[in-house]
Every structure is written in structure tokens, then in C-alpha cells.
Amino acid sequence: MTTMAREMRASYAFIERNFNLTRRYWGWEAAFMVYAIAGALSVTLIGQEQNDPTLILTLMIGAIFWNYLSVVFSFIAETISWERWEGTLEYTMMAPVRRTSQLLGATTYAILYGLVSTIIILTVLVAFFGLDLSGADFTTAAVFMAIGSVSFVGIGMMAAVLPLLYVERGAQMTFVLQSLLLLVSGVYYSVEILPPWMQFLSKFSPATYILDGVRAGLIDGTPVSQLTQDVWPLIVMAVVFIPLGIKTFGWAERYAKRTGKLKRVG
């Protein structure tokens, strides 16, 4: 119990540290928020132009919830880059703290930050377009966001390995991976319009099932009990991706320490 309490305090310390970093660079955070709101409005206005309420909701949900997923993914995937930029990578990796505690703190803060930004953007868009969500099933949306976040965390952990292994190009590689997920996950369109090989890839993206479930809940009011075909793949991905992400990160950390990459700054 003493060890668990110590590791939980360590995880909280990483949450607090990330919060302080966000507060330090609040100007950038404000700029990113304005950009996210403007981007979501711009995409959703396509549905307004077509005078199609269903299209408005489809595009709005895609824009808002992809922003949430990309925030979670980016925060976790760029954990190493942040440490390197701050000049604390070697100190953090050599500290007597379990890596799972660091990853737990980073992922918890990423999810909390993503939820706050999502609520802000959703509030702005609902007010802007005067949408009526009285028939929406918010429980379904919440369940899919919760399960899907865990799945995305595992992918983010594996992506965080890239800046650790490739000092000069790792951050760019995580952005490429995020872009590919955006392409195949049906964020702004149905995956059925994609070529067959891309439809196959979409089955391995948690975002595909998250967006399907959230749209079914918010647009059609579908209860989660009727969406098991989208729930079970997310559960399987969470069970597989989280341990795989931790194991991959541990392997990359040992390799980086052995080869001196922790000292590299560029």
C-alpha cells in the first residue's frame, strides 16, 4: 500500500507538472483553442450551406470529437518531445519513478485536457448553430469516449517511442501517424466511400468505432446496448494496445539509455 501510494503521488506530480506547463504557455493554448473552434465551425458550415441538419451534426461531431482524440493522442505521443524541449528528459527517465506512473499521469492529464476543450468547443458550436440535442443519448457518447480513450492511449504510448528513438524526426513521424488515423477513420465521411484496402485499415483504428458510436448516440439517440458491434472492438483494442504500449515504451527506454539518446537535444 505504501508503494502504491507513492506511485500515485508520482502520477499526480506529472499531472500537476503538465498543468503548469499548460499554464506557462497559456498564449499558445488560447491560440490552439481559437484554431480548433474556427476549424470545427468551418467544417460544420458545409452542412449549413447544404441546409441538412443531419449533415451539420455529422460534421460537427466529427470535428469536435476528432479534436478530442487528437489532443489525447498528441499529448501522450509528444511526452518525450516535451521533456526534450524542457531539457528534463534524462533527469525524468533516470528518476526513481516507475514508468507506468509517468505514463498514467501523462494520459490522465491528456484525457482531462481533452474533455475540457471538447466541452468548450461543443458549447460554442451548439450555441452558434442553435442545435437541439434534446433527443440525444449522452450516456452512449460518454461510454464510447471512455472506452475509446483507453484504446487511443495505447496507440499514443507506442507513438511516444518515435521521438525517443529518432531524435530529429520522431515528432514529425507521430504527426504522420495521426494524419493517417484521420484519413481512414471516417471523421468527416463514411468509411464506406474509401477504397477496400483503406476500409480494411479503418477496422484497426479506434476512432472509427468511437465516431460511429458517438454519432449514433447524439444524432439518433441510440442506447449503447444496441451498439455492441462497435463496443467490443474498442474493448479488445484497449486490452491489447495498453500492455503493448507499455512494453514497447519500456523497450525503447532501455534502448535509448544504452545508446545515449537521452542526452540528445537535436
Secondary structure by P-SEA (a helix, b strand, c coil): caaaaaaaaaaaaaaaaaaaaaaaaaaaaaaaaaaaaaaaaaaaaaaaaaccaaaaaaaaaaaaaaaaaaaaaaaaaaaaaaaaaaccaaaaaaccccaaaaaaaaaaaaaaaaaaaaaaaaaaaaaaaccccccccaaaaaaaaaaaaaaaaaaaaaaaaaaaaccccaaaaaaaaaaaaaaccccccccccccaaaaaaaaacaaaaaaaaaaaaaaccccccccaaaaaaaaaaaacaaaaaaaaaaaaaaaaaaaccccccc
